[in-house]
Amino acid sequence: MSTTTITMDNFEATLKDNDTVILDCWAEWCGPCRGFAPVYEAASERHTNAVWGKVDTEAEQELAAAFGIRSIPTLMVFRQGILLFRQAGALPARALDEIIEKTAALDMNEVRAQIEEHEKAHAEGRCNHDHGHDHGHDHDHDHGNDDDHHHH
């Protein structure tokens, strides 16, 4: 099974119908993308139980924007519709194999339980991991009308 062209039209169905979906986001003018293409193609022949999708970021600008693609090539690996891995830059074949093996070995029930726990934590405001910013100061969140705080 070689690669599949992924578009806005088939993206969601592809994710829904397949356990593992790998995406290579590329463009015609991008040298490293062209260099990565045969590596990606060869990997798709080795790991036939996954869908190896290619997203032409020029043709599929809407999809690229939805993914927030900043640099190409960007590789993404989904399982059961969950994004497990994302990296910009062309990867060597060995790294590609390793990522596929790692994601294949994941217990998706566990992954989903972690995501649910995480989302619950966010909803309850008790998420304790670092989101890359300091929690010590207020981020000027809009707390509705400020007049509530002033006693007249």
C-alpha positions as CSV (number, residue, x, y, z in Angstrom):
1,M,0.0,0.0,0.0
2,S,1.6,3.3,-1.0
3,T,0.6,6.8,0.0
4,T,-2.9,8.4,-0.1
5,T,-3.6,12.0,-1.0
6,I,-5.4,13.6,1.9
7,T,-7.7,16.5,1.3
8,M,-10.3,18.4,3.3
9,D,-12.9,16.1,1.8
10,N,-11.4,12.7,2.9
11,F,-9.4,13.7,5.9
12,E,-12.1,13.1,8.6
13,A,-13.3,9.8,7.0
14,T,-9.7,8.6,6.7
15,L,-9.1,9.2,10.4
16,K,-12.4,7.6,11.3
17,D,-12.0,4.5,9.2
18,N,-8.4,3.7,10.1
19,D,-6.6,3.0,13.3
20,T,-3.3,4.6,12.3
21,V,-3.0,7.5,9.9
22,I,0.4,9.1,9.1
23,L,0.5,12.5,7.4
24,D,3.3,14.0,5.4
25,C,2.6,17.7,4.9
26,W,4.6,18.9,1.9
27,A,4.8,21.2,-1.1
28,E,6.2,21.0,-4.6
29,W,8.7,23.9,-4.1
30,C,10.1,22.5,-0.9
31,G,13.5,20.7,-1.5
32,P,13.5,18.8,1.8
33,C,10.0,17.6,1.1
34,R,11.0,16.2,-2.2
35,G,14.0,14.5,-0.5
36,F,11.7,13.0,2.2
37,A,9.1,11.7,-0.3
38,P,10.9,8.5,-1.3
39,V,11.8,7.8,2.4
40,Y,8.1,8.2,3.3
41,E,7.0,6.1,0.3
42,A,9.4,3.3,1.3
43,A,8.2,3.4,4.9
44,S,4.6,3.0,3.7
45,E,5.6,-0.2,2.0
46,R,7.1,-1.5,5.3
47,H,4.2,-0.6,7.5
48,T,1.2,-1.6,5.5
49,N,-1.4,-1.5,8.3
50,A,-1.3,2.3,8.5
51,V,-2.6,4.8,6.0
52,W,0.2,7.0,4.8
53,G,-1.4,10.2,3.8
54,K,0.2,13.1,2.0
55,V,-1.1,16.7,2.3
56,D,-0.1,19.1,-0.4
57,T,0.0,22.2,1.7
58,E,-0.4,24.4,-1.4
59,A,-3.4,22.6,-2.7
60,E,-4.9,22.1,0.8
61,Q,-4.2,25.4,2.4
62,E,-7.3,25.1,4.5
63,L,-6.2,21.8,5.9
64,A,-2.6,23.1,6.4
65,A,-4.1,26.1,8.3
66,A,-6.3,23.8,10.4
67,F,-3.2,21.9,11.5
68,G,-1.2,25.1,12.0
69,I,1.6,24.0,9.7
70,R,4.4,26.5,10.0
71,S,7.3,24.6,8.3
72,I,7.3,21.6,6.0
73,P,7.8,18.8,5.8
74,T,5.7,18.2,8.9
75,L,5.0,14.6,9.9
76,M,1.9,13.7,12.0
77,V,0.8,10.4,13.3
78,F,-2.7,9.8,14.4
79,R,-4.2,6.7,16.1
80,Q,-8.0,6.4,16.4
81,G,-8.3,10.1,15.5
82,I,-5.9,11.2,18.2
83,L,-2.7,13.1,17.2
84,L,0.1,11.3,19.0
85,F,3.2,12.7,17.2
86,R,4.1,15.7,15.3
87,Q,7.4,16.9,14.1
88,A,8.6,19.3,11.5
89,G,11.6,18.4,9.3
90,A,12.5,15.4,7.1
91,L,13.1,12.3,9.2
92,P,15.5,9.5,8.4
93,A,13.9,6.1,7.7
94,R,15.1,4.7,11.0
95,A,13.4,7.5,13.0
96,L,10.2,7.0,10.9
97,D,10.2,3.3,11.7
98,E,10.8,4.0,15.4
99,I,7.9,6.5,15.6
100,I,5.5,4.0,13.9
101,E,6.6,1.2,16.3
102,K,6.2,3.5,19.3
103,T,2.7,4.7,18.4
104,A,1.7,1.1,17.4
105,A,2.7,-0.1,20.9
106,L,0.7,2.5,22.7
107,D,-2.3,1.3,24.7
108,M,-5.0,3.6,23.2
109,N,-7.3,3.1,26.1
110,E,-4.7,4.4,28.4
111,V,-4.0,7.3,26.1
112,R,-7.7,8.2,25.9
113,A,-8.0,7.9,29.7
114,Q,-5.1,10.3,30.1
115,I,-6.7,12.7,27.7
116,E,-10.0,12.5,29.5
117,E,-8.3,13.0,32.8
118,H,-6.4,16.0,31.4
119,E,-9.5,17.5,29.9
120,K,-11.4,17.0,33.2
121,A,-8.5,18.7,35.0
122,H,-8.7,21.6,32.7
123,A,-12.4,21.9,33.1
124,E,-12.0,21.9,36.8
125,G,-9.1,24.2,36.7
126,R,-6.8,21.8,38.5
127,C,-4.4,21.1,35.7
128,N,-1.0,21.2,37.2
129,H,1.4,20.8,34.3
130,D,3.2,23.7,32.8
131,H,1.7,25.1,29.7
132,G,4.8,27.0,28.9
133,H,3.9,30.1,30.9
134,D,4.1,31.2,34.4
135,H,1.0,30.8,36.5
136,G,2.1,33.3,39.0
137,H,0.6,36.3,37.3
138,D,-2.7,37.2,35.7
139,H,-3.0,37.0,32.0
140,D,-5.5,39.8,31.7
141,H,-8.3,37.3,31.2
142,D,-11.5,39.1,30.8
143,H,-13.5,38.4,33.9
144,G,-16.6,40.0,32.6
145,N,-17.4,43.4,33.8
146,D,-14.8,44.9,36.0
147,D,-17.2,47.0,37.9
148,D,-18.1,44.0,40.0
149,H,-14.9,44.4,41.9
150,H,-15.5,48.0,43.0
151,H,-17.7,48.7,46.0
152,H,-19.6,51.9,45.4
